[in-house]
Amino acid sequence: MIDVKTSKITLSQFQRKTLANFKKHDHFNLKTIDFTLYHLADVLNVSVNNLPLINSTLIKIHRWSKISDDKDALNIINEKIKKQKSLKKFLKEALSEI
């Protein structure tokens, strides 16, 4: 048998901090209001008018969540973002990638 070492990809300190801030944002605790594009832009700290940056940032957060096996962040993306019908027309690029 051959002993093969697999390299484990780890996140940088910036990436871990970004994921932590993403998960603990207050907008994810909203129960009575639908999660809108304005909420998502605020969570990602991006202008609501910059849809390409919102899409790419969401894709990065999703990839970092998968790399770090962060089930909380993945659950937020699946439950709060992917299920919102109002976001589908704005996040076509990100939702096709996720």
A tleap script that builds the chain and sets N, CA, C and O, in Angstrom:
source leaprc.protein.ff14SB
mol = sequence {
  NMET ILE ASP VAL LYS THR SER LYS ILE THR
  LEU SER GLN PHE GLN ARG LYS THR LEU ALA
  ASN PHE LYS LYS HIE ASP HIE PHE ASN LEU
  LYS THR ILE ASP PHE THR LEU TYR HIE LEU
  ALA ASP VAL LEU ASN VAL SER VAL ASN ASN
  LEU PRO LEU ILE ASN SER THR LEU ILE LYS
  ILE HIE ARG TRP SER LYS ILE SER ASP ASP
  LYS ASP ALA LEU ASN ILE ILE ASN GLU LYS
  ILE LYS LYS GLN LYS SER LEU LYS LYS PHE
  LEU LYS GLU ALA LEU SER GLU CILE
}
set mol.1.N position { 0.815 -1.183 0.000 }
set mol.1.CA position { 0.000 0.000 0.000 }
set mol.1.C position { 0.861 1.250 0.000 }
set mol.1.O position { 1.971 1.280 0.532 }
set mol.2.N position { 0.317 2.250 -0.602 }
set mol.2.CA position { 1.015 3.521 -0.671 }
set mol.2.C position { 0.395 4.469 0.351 }
set mol.2.O position { -0.825 4.615 0.427 }
set mol.3.N position { 1.247 5.096 1.120 }
set mol.3.CA position { 0.779 6.060 2.109 }
set mol.3.C position { 0.720 7.434 1.445 }
set mol.3.O position { 1.746 8.042 1.140 }
set mol.4.N position { -0.483 7.896 1.235 }
set mol.4.CA position { -0.672 9.181 0.572 }
set mol.4.C position { -1.152 10.191 1.606 }
set mol.4.O position { -2.135 9.964 2.312 }
set mol.5.N position { -0.453 11.287 1.678 }
set mol.5.CA position { -0.869 12.351 2.581 }
set mol.5.C position { -1.773 13.300 1.813 }
set mol.5.O position { -1.429 13.763 0.725 }
set mol.6.N position { -2.915 13.578 2.384 }
set mol.6.CA position { -3.812 14.533 1.752 }
set mol.6.C position { -3.594 15.893 2.381 }
set mol.6.O position { -3.422 16.014 3.593 }
set mol.7.N position { -3.603 16.896 1.555 }
set mol.7.CA position { -3.427 18.238 2.096 }
set mol.7.C position { -4.792 18.779 2.486 }
set mol.7.O position { -5.750 18.704 1.716 }
set mol.8.N position { -4.863 19.309 3.659 }
set mol.8.CA position { -6.109 19.880 4.144 }
set mol.8.C position { -6.041 21.390 3.957 }
set mol.8.O position { -5.113 22.055 4.417 }
set mol.9.N position { -7.035 21.900 3.280 }
set mol.9.CA position { -7.093 23.334 3.053 }
set mol.9.C position { -7.681 23.981 4.300 }
set mol.9.O position { -8.714 23.552 4.813 }
set mol.10.N position { -7.012 25.010 4.770 }
set mol.10.CA position { -7.516 25.725 5.938 }
set mol.10.C position { -7.801 27.175 5.550 }
set mol.10.O position { -7.221 27.714 4.607 }
set mol.11.N position { -8.679 27.765 6.278 }
set mol.11.CA position { -9.056 29.143 6.012 }
set mol.11.C position { -8.105 30.106 6.709 }
set mol.11.O position { -7.553 29.808 7.768 }
set mol.12.N position { -7.932 31.254 6.097 }
set mol.12.CA position { -7.112 32.292 6.714 }
set mol.12.C position { -7.893 32.924 7.863 }
set mol.12.O position { -9.087 32.679 8.030 }
set mol.13.N position { -7.211 33.724 8.634 }
set mol.13.CA position { -7.853 34.396 9.762 }
set mol.13.C position { -8.957 35.334 9.265 }
set mol.13.O position { -10.017 35.424 9.885 }
set mol.14.N position { -8.716 36.029 8.157 }
set mol.14.CA position { -9.722 36.910 7.570 }
set mol.14.C position { -10.971 36.126 7.152 }
set mol.14.O position { -12.095 36.564 7.400 }
set mol.15.N position { -10.770 34.977 6.524 }
set mol.15.CA position { -11.896 34.160 6.073 }
set mol.15.C position { -12.708 33.637 7.257 }
set mol.15.O position { -13.939 33.643 7.211 }
set mol.16.N position { -12.037 33.186 8.313 }
set mol.16.CA position { -12.739 32.708 9.504 }
set mol.16.C position { -13.526 33.834 10.172 }
set mol.16.O position { -14.648 33.621 10.633 }
set mol.17.N position { -12.938 35.033 10.224 }
set mol.17.CA position { -13.619 36.182 10.823 }
set mol.17.C position { -14.832 36.577 9.987 }
set mol.17.O position { -15.884 36.897 10.540 }
set mol.18.N position { -14.699 36.560 8.673 }
set mol.18.CA position { -15.817 36.886 7.789 }
set mol.18.C position { -16.956 35.895 7.980 }
set mol.18.O position { -18.119 36.295 8.031 }
set mol.19.N position { -16.643 34.619 8.085 }
set mol.19.CA position { -17.673 33.598 8.328 }
set mol.19.C position { -18.340 33.805 9.681 }
set mol.19.O position { -19.560 33.686 9.798 }
set mol.20.N position { -17.558 34.110 10.689 }
set mol.20.CA position { -18.125 34.329 12.025 }
set mol.20.C position { -19.060 35.537 12.027 }
set mol.20.O position { -20.140 35.482 12.616 }
set mol.21.N position { -18.661 36.608 11.384 }
set mol.21.CA position { -19.519 37.796 11.304 }
set mol.21.C position { -20.776 37.513 10.499 }
set mol.21.O position { -21.849 38.022 10.821 }
set mol.22.N position { -20.651 36.712 9.466 }
set mol.22.CA position { -21.800 36.333 8.646 }
set mol.22.C position { -22.828 35.573 9.489 }
set mol.22.O position { -24.024 35.858 9.423 }
set mol.23.N position { -22.364 34.621 10.268 }
set mol.23.CA position { -23.274 33.776 11.064 }
set mol.23.C position { -23.960 34.524 12.188 }
set mol.23.O position { -25.107 34.223 12.517 }
set mol.24.N position { -23.286 35.486 12.782 }
set mol.24.CA position { -23.862 36.131 13.963 }
set mol.24.C position { -24.620 37.414 13.649 }
set mol.24.O position { -25.006 38.137 14.568 }
set mol.25.N position { -24.841 37.711 12.376 }
set mol.25.CA position { -25.528 38.955 12.018 }
set mol.25.C position { -26.977 38.935 12.488 }
set mol.25.O position { -27.648 37.906 12.416 }
set mol.26.N position { -27.450 40.073 12.967 }
set mol.26.CA position { -28.802 40.204 13.529 }
set mol.26.C position { -29.912 39.947 12.528 }
set mol.26.O position { -30.991 39.497 12.914 }
set mol.27.N position { -29.680 40.218 11.260 }
set mol.27.CA position { -30.740 40.044 10.255 }
set mol.27.C position { -31.188 38.585 10.117 }
set mol.27.O position { -32.307 38.327 9.674 }
set mol.28.N position { -30.347 37.649 10.484 }
set mol.28.CA position { -30.734 36.236 10.376 }
set mol.28.C position { -31.705 35.831 11.473 }
set mol.28.O position { -32.301 34.756 11.404 }
set mol.29.N position { -31.871 36.669 12.474 }
set mol.29.CA position { -32.804 36.383 13.561 }
set mol.29.C position { -34.181 36.979 13.322 }
set mol.29.O position { -35.071 36.832 14.160 }
set mol.30.N position { -34.370 37.645 12.199 }
set mol.30.CA position { -35.669 38.233 11.888 }
set mol.30.C position { -36.685 37.130 11.615 }
set mol.30.O position { -36.478 36.293 10.736 }
set mol.31.N position { -37.758 37.129 12.352 }
set mol.31.CA position { -38.788 36.097 12.182 }
set mol.31.C position { -40.003 36.633 11.435 }
set mol.31.O position { -40.624 35.910 10.656 }
set mol.32.N position { -40.342 37.890 11.667 }
set mol.32.CA position { -41.588 38.419 11.117 }
set mol.32.C position { -41.421 39.011 9.723 }
set mol.32.O position { -42.407 39.140 8.997 }
set mol.33.N position { -40.231 39.365 9.336 }
set mol.33.CA position { -39.998 40.012 8.056 }
set mol.33.C position { -39.256 39.058 7.128 }
set mol.33.O position { -38.352 38.338 7.553 }
set mol.34.N position { -39.650 39.062 5.850 }
set mol.34.CA position { -38.905 38.279 4.872 }
set mol.34.C position { -37.493 38.825 4.731 }
set mol.34.O position { -37.261 40.029 4.846 }
set mol.35.N position { -36.577 37.943 4.484 }
set mol.35.CA position { -35.188 38.319 4.270 }
set mol.35.C position { -35.078 38.858 2.846 }
set mol.35.O position { -35.354 38.131 1.891 }
set mol.36.N position { -34.683 40.108 2.691 }
set mol.36.CA position { -34.664 40.761 1.381 }
set mol.36.C position { -33.236 40.990 0.893 }
set mol.36.O position { -32.263 40.704 1.591 }
set mol.37.N position { -33.145 41.510 -0.320 }
set mol.37.CA position { -31.850 41.843 -0.892 }
set mol.37.C position { -31.146 42.913 -0.061 }
set mol.37.O position { -29.921 42.906 0.053 }
set mol.38.N position { -31.906 43.819 0.510 }
set mol.38.CA position { -31.322 44.869 1.354 }
set mol.38.C position { -30.698 44.273 2.619 }
set mol.38.O position { -29.636 44.715 3.058 }
set mol.39.N position { -31.354 43.280 3.195 }
set mol.39.CA position { -30.784 42.600 4.362 }
set mol.39.C position { -29.492 41.879 3.977 }
set mol.39.O position { -28.489 41.957 4.687 }
set mol.40.N position { -29.532 41.173 2.837 }
set mol.40.CA position { -28.350 40.437 2.396 }
set mol.40.C position { -27.187 41.380 2.121 }
set mol.40.O position { -26.054 41.089 2.504 }
set mol.41.N position { -27.449 42.499 1.469 }
set mol.41.CA position { -26.393 43.472 1.197 }
set mol.41.C position { -25.797 44.007 2.498 }
set mol.41.O position { -24.587 44.218 2.591 }
set mol.42.N position { -26.638 44.225 3.488 }
set mol.42.CA position { -26.154 44.692 4.789 }
set mol.42.C position { -25.307 43.627 5.465 }
set mol.42.O position { -24.269 43.944 6.046 }
set mol.43.N position { -25.727 42.379 5.401 }
set mol.43.CA position { -24.966 41.282 6.002 }
set mol.43.C position { -23.596 41.155 5.345 }
set mol.43.O position { -22.588 40.965 6.025 }
set mol.44.N position { -23.567 41.262 4.020 }
set mol.44.CA position { -22.311 41.096 3.280 }
set mol.44.C position { -21.475 42.369 3.241 }
set mol.44.O position { -20.344 42.359 2.756 }
set mol.45.N position { -22.038 43.474 3.755 }
set mol.45.CA position { -21.355 44.764 3.776 }
set mol.45.C position { -21.007 45.223 2.360 }
set mol.45.O position { -19.888 45.650 2.075 }
set mol.46.N position { -22.019 45.118 1.477 }
set mol.46.CA position { -21.868 45.479 0.072 }
set mol.46.C position { -23.030 46.392 -0.293 }
set mol.46.O position { -24.123 46.262 0.258 }
set mol.47.N position { -22.800 47.302 -1.209 }
set mol.47.CA position { -23.872 48.168 -1.683 }
set mol.47.C position { -24.938 47.333 -2.382 }
set mol.47.O position { -24.614 46.410 -3.130 }
set mol.48.N position { -26.193 47.650 -2.145 }
set mol.48.CA position { -27.293 46.903 -2.742 }
set mol.48.C position { -27.310 47.070 -4.265 }
set mol.48.O position { -27.894 46.244 -4.966 }
set mol.49.N position { -26.688 48.109 -4.773 }
set mol.49.CA position { -26.632 48.352 -6.211 }
set mol.49.C position { -25.554 47.545 -6.925 }
set mol.49.O position { -25.527 47.500 -8.155 }
set mol.50.N position { -24.682 46.918 -6.177 }
set mol.50.CA position { -23.578 46.166 -6.758 }
set mol.50.C position { -23.894 44.669 -6.743 }
set mol.50.O position { -23.329 43.920 -5.947 }
set mol.51.N position { -24.792 44.241 -7.619 }
set mol.51.CA position { -25.221 42.836 -7.644 }
set mol.51.C position { -24.092 41.857 -7.970 }
set mol.51.O position { -24.052 40.781 -7.374 }
set mol.52.N position { -23.177 42.175 -8.884 }
set mol.52.CA position { -22.084 41.229 -9.124 }
set mol.52.C position { -21.237 40.970 -7.880 }
set mol.52.O position { -20.806 39.841 -7.649 }
set mol.53.N position { -20.994 42.012 -7.078 }
set mol.53.CA position { -20.207 41.834 -5.853 }
set mol.53.C position { -20.994 41.049 -4.808 }
set mol.53.O position { -20.412 40.245 -4.080 }
set mol.54.N position { -22.291 41.262 -4.722 }
set mol.54.CA position { -23.122 40.482 -3.797 }
set mol.54.C position { -23.058 39.013 -4.184 }
set mol.54.O position { -22.883 38.152 -3.322 }
set mol.55.N position { -23.200 38.714 -5.478 }
set mol.55.CA position { -23.137 37.335 -5.948 }
set mol.55.C position { -21.785 36.692 -5.649 }
set mol.55.O position { -21.729 35.579 -5.126 }
set mol.56.N position { -20.701 37.386 -5.976 }
set mol.56.CA position { -19.376 36.798 -5.766 }
set mol.56.C position { -19.055 36.633 -4.283 }
set mol.56.O position { -18.416 35.655 -3.897 }
set mol.57.N position { -19.487 37.570 -3.454 }
set mol.57.CA position { -19.244 37.463 -2.011 }
set mol.57.C position { -20.016 36.287 -1.423 }
set mol.57.O position { -19.494 35.558 -0.580 }
set mol.58.N position { -21.240 36.107 -1.861 }
set mol.58.CA position { -22.039 34.980 -1.377 }
set mol.58.C position { -21.425 33.647 -1.806 }
set mol.58.O position { -21.421 32.685 -1.039 }
set mol.59.N position { -20.915 33.596 -3.018 }
set mol.59.CA position { -20.243 32.380 -3.501 }
set mol.59.C position { -19.005 32.094 -2.653 }
set mol.59.O position { -18.764 30.944 -2.286 }
set mol.60.N position { -18.218 33.122 -2.337 }
set mol.60.CA position { -17.027 32.944 -1.498 }
set mol.60.C position { -17.411 32.415 -0.123 }
set mol.60.O position { -16.790 31.479 0.381 }
set mol.61.N position { -18.423 33.005 0.480 }
set mol.61.CA position { -18.839 32.565 1.811 }
set mol.61.C position { -19.315 31.120 1.768 }
set mol.61.O position { -19.027 30.345 2.680 }
set mol.62.N position { -20.034 30.756 0.726 }
set mol.62.CA position { -20.486 29.372 0.591 }
set mol.62.C position { -19.292 28.421 0.453 }
set mol.62.O position { -19.268 27.363 1.081 }
set mol.63.N position { -18.318 28.791 -0.355 }
set mol.63.CA position { -17.120 27.937 -0.530 }
set mol.63.C position { -16.341 27.813 0.775 }
set mol.63.O position { -15.906 26.720 1.137 }
set mol.64.N position { -16.164 28.930 1.481 }
set mol.64.CA position { -15.449 28.887 2.757 }
set mol.64.C position { -16.199 28.035 3.780 }
set mol.64.O position { -15.581 27.336 4.583 }
set mol.65.N position { -17.506 28.092 3.748 }
set mol.65.CA position { -18.313 27.278 4.665 }
set mol.65.C position { -18.128 25.797 4.369 }
set mol.65.O position { -18.049 24.979 5.285 }
set mol.66.N position { -18.059 25.458 3.093 }
set mol.66.CA position { -17.856 24.052 2.717 }
set mol.66.C position { -16.456 23.573 3.091 }
set mol.66.O position { -16.282 22.455 3.574 }
set mol.67.N position { -15.467 24.426 2.864 }
set mol.67.CA position { -14.091 24.058 3.191 }
set mol.67.C position { -13.944 23.806 4.681 }
set mol.67.O position { -13.320 22.830 5.096 }
set mol.68.N position { -14.520 24.689 5.482 }
set mol.68.CA position { -14.379 24.562 6.936 }
set mol.68.C position { -15.445 23.650 7.541 }
set mol.68.O position { -15.466 23.430 8.752 }
set mol.69.N position { -16.323 23.123 6.700 }
set mol.69.CA position { -17.420 22.254 7.138 }
set mol.69.C position { -18.251 22.944 8.221 }
set mol.69.O position { -18.587 22.352 9.246 }
set mol.70.N position { -18.568 24.204 7.963 }
set mol.70.CA position { -19.339 25.030 8.894 }
set mol.70.C position { -20.824 24.839 8.614 }
set mol.70.O position { -21.394 25.502 7.747 }
set mol.71.N position { -21.433 23.940 9.344 }
set mol.71.CA position { -22.834 23.593 9.115 }
set mol.71.C position { -23.790 24.748 9.432 }
set mol.71.O position { -24.841 24.867 8.802 }
set mol.72.N position { -23.439 25.591 10.390 }
set mol.72.CA position { -24.294 26.732 10.722 }
set mol.72.C position { -24.380 27.715 9.553 }
set mol.72.O position { -25.468 28.162 9.189 }
set mol.73.N position { -23.243 28.043 8.978 }
set mol.73.CA position { -23.238 28.980 7.841 }
set mol.73.C position { -23.941 28.369 6.637 }
set mol.73.O position { -24.689 29.058 5.943 }
set mol.74.N position { -23.708 27.083 6.380 }
set mol.74.CA position { -24.382 26.422 5.263 }
set mol.74.C position { -25.886 26.380 5.480 }
set mol.74.O position { -26.657 26.548 4.535 }
set mol.75.N position { -26.303 26.157 6.709 }
set mol.75.CA position { -27.722 26.139 7.027 }
set mol.75.C position { -28.354 27.517 6.809 }
set mol.75.O position { -29.467 27.614 6.292 }
set mol.76.N position { -27.658 28.566 7.196 }
set mol.76.CA position { -28.156 29.923 6.976 }
set mol.76.C position { -28.321 30.183 5.485 }
set mol.76.O position { -29.335 30.734 5.055 }
set mol.77.N position { -27.334 29.792 4.702 }
set mol.77.CA position { -27.412 30.004 3.251 }
set mol.77.C position { -28.589 29.232 2.666 }
set mol.77.O position { -29.333 29.760 1.840 }
set mol.78.N position { -28.754 28.005 3.088 }
set mol.78.CA position { -29.844 27.183 2.541 }
set mol.78.C position { -31.215 27.639 3.009 }
set mol.78.O position { -32.153 27.673 2.213 }
set mol.79.N position { -31.350 27.986 4.266 }
set mol.79.CA position { -32.657 28.325 4.826 }
set mol.79.C position { -33.060 29.772 4.596 }
set mol.79.O position { -34.212 30.042 4.259 }
set mol.80.N position { -32.143 30.698 4.769 }
set mol.80.CA position { -32.488 32.117 4.709 }
set mol.80.C position { -32.331 32.720 3.314 }
set mol.80.O position { -33.075 33.631 2.949 }
set mol.81.N position { -31.381 32.227 2.536 }
set mol.81.CA position { -31.088 32.878 1.265 }
set mol.81.C position { -31.647 32.103 0.078 }
set mol.81.O position { -32.336 32.677 -0.765 }
set mol.82.N position { -31.363 30.819 0.003 }
set mol.82.CA position { -31.801 30.049 -1.162 }
set mol.82.C position { -33.311 29.898 -1.247 }
set mol.82.O position { -33.849 29.769 -2.347 }
set mol.83.N position { -34.005 29.911 -0.128 }
set mol.83.CA position { -35.449 29.685 -0.127 }
set mol.83.C position { -36.263 30.964 -0.343 }
set mol.83.O position { -37.486 30.903 -0.462 }
set mol.84.N position { -35.604 32.105 -0.392 }
set mol.84.CA position { -36.319 33.364 -0.588 }
set mol.84.C position { -36.591 33.593 -2.072 }
set mol.84.O position { -35.666 33.784 -2.861 }
set mol.85.N position { -37.848 33.573 -2.434 }
set mol.85.CA position { -38.223 33.771 -3.833 }
set mol.85.C position { -37.853 35.163 -4.322 }
set mol.85.O position { -37.535 35.347 -5.497 }
set mol.86.N position { -37.892 36.129 -3.436 }
set mol.86.CA position { -37.586 37.508 -3.839 }
set mol.86.C position { -36.114 37.693 -4.217 }
set mol.86.O position { -35.776 38.648 -4.917 }
set mol.87.N position { -35.242 36.804 -3.768 }
set mol.87.CA position { -33.815 36.930 -4.073 }
set mol.87.C position { -33.418 36.223 -5.361 }
set mol.87.O position { -32.348 36.494 -5.905 }
set mol.88.N position { -34.252 35.333 -5.853 }
set mol.88.CA position { -33.865 34.506 -6.998 }
set mol.88.C position { -33.537 35.308 -8.244 }
set mol.88.O position { -32.614 34.950 -8.974 }
set mol.89.N position { -34.266 36.383 -8.506 }
set mol.89.CA position { -33.991 37.151 -9.719 }
set mol.89.C position { -32.713 37.977 -9.602 }
set mol.89.O position { -32.129 38.339 -10.623 }
set mol.90.N position { -32.271 38.281 -8.401 }
set mol.90.CA position { -31.061 39.068 -8.203 }
set mol.90.C position { -29.812 38.203 -8.066 }
set mol.90.O position { -28.714 38.644 -8.403 }
set mol.91.N position { -29.972 36.984 -7.578 }
set mol.91.CA position { -28.833 36.129 -7.257 }
set mol.91.C position { -28.711 34.930 -8.200 }
set mol.91.O position { -28.296 33.852 -7.775 }
set mol.92.N position { -29.062 35.104 -9.457 }
set mol.92.CA position { -29.021 33.977 -10.403 }
set mol.92.C position { -27.642 33.351 -10.460 }
set mol.92.O position { -27.510 32.127 -10.432 }
set mol.93.N position { -26.615 34.183 -10.539 }
set mol.93.CA position { -25.250 33.679 -10.642 }
set mol.93.C position { -24.852 32.891 -9.387 }
set mol.93.O position { -24.319 31.786 -9.486 }
set mol.94.N position { -25.110 33.455 -8.228 }
set mol.94.CA position { -24.722 32.805 -6.972 }
set mol.94.C position { -25.526 31.538 -6.732 }
set mol.94.O position { -24.967 30.517 -6.333 }
set mol.95.N position { -26.828 31.593 -6.969 }
set mol.95.CA position { -27.675 30.427 -6.700 }
set mol.95.C position { -27.390 29.290 -7.659 }
set mol.95.O position { -27.594 28.129 -7.303 }
set mol.96.N position { -26.925 29.585 -8.865 }
set mol.96.CA position { -26.553 28.503 -9.774 }
set mol.96.C position { -25.239 27.864 -9.352 }
set mol.96.O position { -24.999 26.689 -9.629 }
set mol.97.N position { -24.396 28.625 -8.692 }
set mol.97.CA position { -23.095 28.123 -8.232 }
set mol.97.C position { -23.198 27.360 -6.920 }
set mol.97.O position { -22.450 26.410 -6.688 }
set mol.98.N position { -24.116 27.771 -6.070 }
set mol.98.CA position { -24.234 27.178 -4.727 }
set mol.98.C position { -24.877 25.828 -4.788 }
set mol.98.O position { -25.058 25.182 -3.756 }
savepdb mol mol.pdb
quit
